Amino acid sequence: VMFSLIFLTGSSLSDRVHQDPANMYKNQGETAEITCSHSIDNYDQILWYKKTKSSQLQLLGYMFGTSKSREPGVTVTIGGNANKDKNCTLTINDLFMNSSVVYFCAARYHSATYH
């Protein structure tokens, strides 16, 4: 059994946000790891999304600097660093039948005084 995972990059400066690999194929029970990085000054947050069957984007979680936050009920792992020229990773464990899905990463500036 083969699984197809497709990844896209999203941001207002998408040419400076990079997601690797662009796509991958995995077997049932395997783990998929996606890396996201950006080259945008002062941006310090990477958000991870999954496109649902109804074509909506579901927030999975995010990295703010080196602090991670995962949405309730989400089973992925997020790690790394969200600062410029660093790598943030999304890990999906124990892939299952029909888990073909599109994942997006986005970079943004986070300010405690302006959201």
C-alpha positions as CSV (number, residue, x, y, z in Angstrom):
1,V,0.0,0.0,0.0
2,M,1.4,3.4,-1.0
3,F,0.4,6.8,0.4
4,S,0.8,10.1,-1.3
5,L,1.4,13.3,0.7
6,I,1.6,16.6,-1.1
7,F,3.0,19.7,0.5
8,L,2.6,23.3,-0.5
9,T,4.0,26.5,0.8
10,G,1.8,29.4,1.9
11,S,2.7,33.0,2.8
12,S,2.4,36.5,1.5
13,L,6.1,36.2,0.7
14,S,5.9,32.6,-0.5
15,D,9.0,32.8,-2.6
16,R,11.0,33.2,0.7
17,V,9.2,30.3,2.5
18,H,10.5,26.8,1.6
19,Q,9.0,23.4,2.3
20,D,10.9,20.2,1.8
21,P,10.1,17.7,0.3
22,A,7.5,19.0,-2.2
23,N,5.8,15.6,-2.1
24,M,6.5,12.1,-0.8
25,Y,5.2,8.6,-0.9
26,K,5.1,6.4,2.2
27,N,3.8,3.0,3.2
28,Q,1.2,2.3,5.9
29,G,2.7,2.6,9.4
30,E,5.6,4.7,8.3
31,T,6.5,8.3,9.4
32,A,6.5,11.4,7.3
33,E,8.7,14.4,8.1
34,I,8.3,17.8,6.4
35,T,10.7,20.7,6.9
36,C,9.8,24.4,6.6
37,S,12.1,27.4,6.7
38,H,12.0,31.0,5.6
39,S,14.4,33.9,4.9
40,I,12.2,36.8,6.0
41,D,13.7,39.3,8.5
42,N,11.9,39.5,11.8
43,Y,9.5,36.6,11.1
44,D,9.5,34.3,14.0
45,Q,6.5,32.0,13.7
46,I,5.8,29.0,11.4
47,L,2.3,27.7,11.3
48,W,1.3,24.2,10.0
49,Y,-2.0,23.5,8.2
50,K,-3.7,20.5,6.7
51,K,-6.2,20.7,3.9
52,T,-9.3,18.8,5.0
53,K,-11.6,16.7,2.8
54,S,-14.0,19.6,2.6
55,S,-11.1,21.8,1.3
56,Q,-10.8,23.9,4.5
57,L,-7.5,24.6,6.2
58,Q,-7.1,23.0,9.6
59,L,-4.5,24.6,11.9
60,L,-2.3,21.8,13.3
61,G,0.0,23.9,15.4
62,Y,2.9,26.3,15.2
63,M,6.4,27.2,16.3
64,F,7.1,30.6,17.9
65,G,10.9,30.9,18.0
66,T,11.7,27.6,19.6
67,S,8.4,27.2,21.5
68,K,5.9,24.8,20.1
69,S,2.1,24.7,20.3
70,R,-0.1,22.0,19.0
71,E,-3.9,22.2,18.6
72,P,-6.0,20.0,20.8
73,G,-6.6,16.5,19.4
74,V,-3.9,16.8,16.8
75,T,-1.4,13.9,16.8
76,V,1.5,15.4,14.8
77,T,4.8,16.5,16.3
78,I,6.2,20.0,15.7
79,G,9.8,20.9,16.5
80,G,12.8,22.9,15.5
81,N,13.1,26.7,15.2
82,A,10.8,29.2,13.5
83,N,13.4,32.0,13.2
84,K,15.0,33.2,9.9
85,D,17.1,30.6,8.1
86,K,16.3,27.9,10.7
87,N,14.3,24.6,10.2
88,C,10.9,23.8,11.6
89,T,9.7,20.2,11.2
90,L,6.3,18.6,11.1
91,T,6.2,14.8,11.8
92,I,3.2,12.6,11.0
93,N,3.6,9.2,12.7
94,D,1.9,5.9,11.8
95,L,0.4,6.8,8.5
96,F,-2.7,4.9,7.7
97,M,-4.7,3.9,4.6
98,N,-6.1,6.8,2.6
99,S,-4.0,9.4,4.5
100,S,-3.1,11.2,1.3
101,V,-3.4,14.9,2.3
102,V,-2.0,18.3,1.5
103,Y,0.0,20.1,4.2
104,F,1.0,23.8,4.2
105,C,3.5,25.8,6.2
106,A,3.3,29.5,6.5
107,A,5.7,32.0,8.1
108,R,4.6,35.2,9.9
109,Y,5.7,38.0,12.2
110,H,4.4,37.5,15.8
111,S,4.1,40.5,18.0
112,A,2.8,40.4,21.6
113,T,1.4,43.9,21.1
114,Y,0.0,43.6,17.6
115,H,-1.7,40.5,16.3
